[in-house]
Amino acid sequence: MAPPNKITWVSPKNGKHPKFSVHAGMDNGQKVYVARAHHQNGIIPGKFVTGHTSAYIPFDSKEIAVSNYEVIFTFIHSIIRH
């Protein structure tokens, strides 16, 4: 487990993100979290939208859905909120 002042990337299961994922905004009334995915030999930043089972990354001037992705999890939020 990472120290309390660190962030780490975690792979969600079944479209559920960890409780202390980094919230980045809203998309059509749904919370959006910071995500990334490995795609064509690179790591591409993107978003995970609550209620979806995929993350979305920009690629070749399009937004594409990816089923294998990671979201940022921070231990800082878990300490501050308790």
C-alpha positions as CSV (number, residue, x, y, z in Angstrom):
1,M,0.0,0.0,0.0
2,A,1.3,3.5,-0.9
3,P,2.1,6.0,1.9
4,P,-0.7,8.3,3.0
5,N,0.6,11.3,1.0
6,K,0.8,9.5,-2.3
7,I,-1.4,8.7,-5.3
8,T,-1.5,5.5,-7.3
9,W,-3.3,4.1,-10.3
10,V,-5.8,1.2,-9.7
11,S,-7.8,-0.9,-12.0
12,P,-11.5,-0.8,-11.3
13,K,-13.6,-3.9,-11.3
14,N,-17.0,-4.1,-13.1
15,G,-17.1,-0.4,-13.7
16,K,-16.9,0.5,-10.1
17,H,-14.2,3.0,-9.1
18,P,-12.5,3.1,-5.7
19,K,-14.1,5.4,-3.1
20,F,-11.3,7.9,-3.2
21,S,-10.7,8.2,-6.9
22,V,-9.9,11.7,-8.1
23,H,-13.0,13.5,-9.2
24,A,-12.5,15.7,-12.3
25,G,-15.9,17.2,-13.0
26,M,-19.3,16.3,-14.5
27,D,-20.5,14.9,-17.8
28,N,-24.2,15.0,-18.5
29,G,-25.0,15.0,-14.8
30,Q,-22.6,12.1,-14.0
31,K,-19.4,12.4,-12.0
32,V,-16.2,12.1,-14.0
33,Y,-12.9,10.7,-12.7
34,V,-9.3,10.9,-14.0
35,A,-8.4,7.7,-15.9
36,R,-5.8,6.4,-18.3
37,A,-5.4,3.4,-20.6
38,H,-2.7,1.6,-22.5
39,H,-3.4,2.0,-26.2
40,Q,-1.2,1.4,-29.2
41,N,2.1,1.3,-27.3
42,G,1.2,4.4,-25.2
43,I,-0.5,5.4,-22.0
44,I,-3.3,7.9,-22.9
45,P,-5.1,10.1,-20.2
46,G,-8.8,10.0,-20.2
47,K,-12.0,9.9,-18.1
48,F,-14.2,7.4,-16.4
49,V,-17.8,8.4,-16.1
50,T,-19.9,7.0,-13.2
51,G,-22.4,4.3,-14.4
52,H,-20.3,3.3,-17.4
53,T,-18.2,0.1,-17.6
54,S,-15.5,1.7,-19.9
55,A,-13.2,4.7,-19.7
56,Y,-12.9,7.1,-22.6
57,I,-9.7,8.3,-24.1
58,P,-9.0,10.7,-27.0
59,F,-7.3,8.9,-30.0
60,D,-7.1,9.8,-33.7
61,S,-9.5,12.8,-33.2
62,K,-12.1,10.6,-31.6
63,E,-13.2,9.6,-28.1
64,I,-12.9,5.8,-27.8
65,A,-14.2,3.5,-25.1
66,V,-11.6,1.2,-23.5
67,S,-12.5,-1.6,-21.1
68,N,-9.1,-2.0,-19.5
69,Y,-8.2,1.2,-17.7
70,E,-7.0,2.7,-14.5
71,V,-8.2,5.5,-12.3
72,I,-6.2,7.7,-9.9
73,F,-6.7,6.8,-6.3
74,T,-5.4,9.1,-3.5
75,F,-4.8,8.2,0.1
76,I,-4.9,11.9,0.9
77,H,-8.6,12.1,0.4
78,S,-9.2,9.1,2.6
79,I,-7.2,10.7,5.5
80,I,-8.8,14.1,5.2
81,R,-12.4,12.8,5.1
82,H,-12.0,10.7,8.2
